[in-house]
Amino acid sequence: MKLPKFEETLVLIPARMASTRLPGKPLADIAGVPMIVQVARRAAESGAGRVVVAVDHPQTFDAVAAAGFEVVKTREDHQSGSDRIYEALLKCDPDRRVQVVINVQGDLPTIDPATIRAALNPLTDPATDIATLTTEITDPDEKTNPNVVKVVGAPIGENRLRALYFTRATAPYGEGPLYHHIGLYAYRRQALETFVSLPPSTLERRESLEQLRALEAGLRIDVEIVDTVPLGVDTPADLEKARRLLSAVPR
């Protein structure tokens, strides 16, 4: 099966103004433009599909629109990014032409566009409901760090796993690689609709990992193995690192 067509794919970037560790994060200046605009640029460079930013604040809306990107206003009270992108999907695709939605977090300003495209690869299998990404852990400290989410999966190809579980624990036990989950998802439309209709699940609440809701409901998640984890900007130190990286790259 071929990759989804460009016109059938929507790249949605949720952006929340409320951030405990980095207030006003989407508008943080990186190389002369707001961070959310940098993310939208990477998404557009990926060529994966139509790019839309889903915001919850007028300032973010204005900044994205001024940069020439499509933007929709969503409610401020969503409990998750998945709920926000679903509202955005309904608003920007009322005719249901979109069949695949890629959810790119709004705090990944340095993400390689090829990484975004890679999330589509598992969807060449029609049995896959949701696709996501991972990379092999090379830092020993990450193996025991509960902030590093691990994918427990069965190999189904040279660079692909079928997800069996996601956990903050060190797993699986024994010899062999451990994999660091990257929270970027490509949903088939029906899978996203099913997912947002479900209540939070038992394991989701226990691990504080939203993707476990999908697995508990019987949705199939396949995982593409990529080379590196993109820099997520959660703290002032992360922001300074992103500024250094992007100031050194002519764009």
Secondary structure, 3 states (H helix, E strand, C coil): CCCCCHHHEEEEEEECCCCCCCCCHHHCEECCEEHHHHHHHHHHHHCCCEEEEEECCHHHHHHHHHCCCEEEECCCCCCCHHHHHHHHHHHHCCCCCCCEEEECCCCCCCCCHHHHHHCCHHHHCCCCCEEEEEEECCCHHHHCCCCCCEEEEEEEECCEEEEEEEECCCCCCCCCCCEEEEEEEEEEHHHHHHHHHCCCCHHHHHHCCCHHHHHHCCCCEEEEECCCCCCCCCCHHHHHHHHHHHHCCCC
